[in-house]
Structure formats: C-alpha cells, structure tokens
Amino acid sequence: MVTKRATELRIVGGDLALDLANTLEGRDTPETLVDYAELAAWAELVGAVGDAGRLTAVAAEHPGAATRALDDVRRLRTAVDRVFRPLAAGGEPPAHALDELVAFAAEASAHARLTPHGGGFELSWDGDDLRRPLWPIATAAVDLLRAGPLDRLKTCANCPWLFIDRSRNRSRRWCTMDECGVHLKMRRYRARQVKRSA
C-alpha cells in the first residue's frame, strides 16, 4: 500500500492537535511521520515550529534522541485521537488518554515562555530540543478541551479525519468537499444508477 508522507497530507483539522491526529490516515495504513525530518517539516508546515532545518540538523547529530522524540510525538498523536474521536461521536474520552495529554501539556508548560502577541501574551518555545514540535501541539489539545469549540468537533463522513466545523450552520460533513465530499457523492450517484438499472 502506498501512502503519503505527512507533509503531503491536506491540513484540514482546524486545530494543531487534530492535524496531528490526521497524520495517521487510518488504523491500518502506513505511517506518514516516517522519520524525524518528516516530523520537523510537517511541524513547520502547520506552524508548530519555525525552523525545521535546524531541528533536522540536530536530529542528524543525535539520532537516538530523534527516534525517542518521534516516538513521543506518535504517542501524543494516539492520545489526541483517543480523546477527540469519542468526543466527536458524542461520547466520553478514556481517563488514561486525558491523563496522558495532561502529562504532555505539563512538559510543554515547563519549557514554555510567555511572549507578547496581539495585545496579550502567548506560550512559545524555542531552542534545539528535539521534543519541541510536540509542545505546541500538546498545549493546543488541552486548550481545545478547555475552551472548545467541542460542539463543532466532527469526524469526516468519508474518511477517519477529525475537524472543527466552522461553517455558519454547522452542516459541514467532510474534511474537504473537493476530495471526500466528491468521493462520497460519486459513490451515492453510482449506487443510484446501479439500483435503477437493476
């Protein structure tokens, strides 16, 4: 099975945490975060870090630390999925997944600093720590849980991706209309044609 790399995936979640969850296209699909360089490039693409090249260079100098950091980002992704997928379906997330998110967010806070932003302040991270890509994502996950909009959290009607429905009437059903929406509509059209010809 051929899969895309994480940097080739559409960014449709509407939140850093959901975008991370969407880097695993399905439970039985190959890994899209194939190595640390791909993680760093994806993190820069979604705005989690601003210097993927520097982190990739550090990863090349410290391959063991890079592997551990990548494994931890994948663990964070699993925790995010286990928390937000049940919420999108109207259920409750498991306590162990919530605890794991809190642990990741606590680490993120321990490494953060407050910087001016838009008339206020925001958490930010810098430096060469290879775990840095996971910190803004863990913080985003906890922020989404605390402030929502969880009532707009959905799973695509065609694929397993999670997204925030920001449509005015909350009627969005697909992660993107031009891919999943079109595919689902084509399947329904073909099914109707088969039914008519039978």
Disulfide bonds with the S-S distance in Angstrom:
none
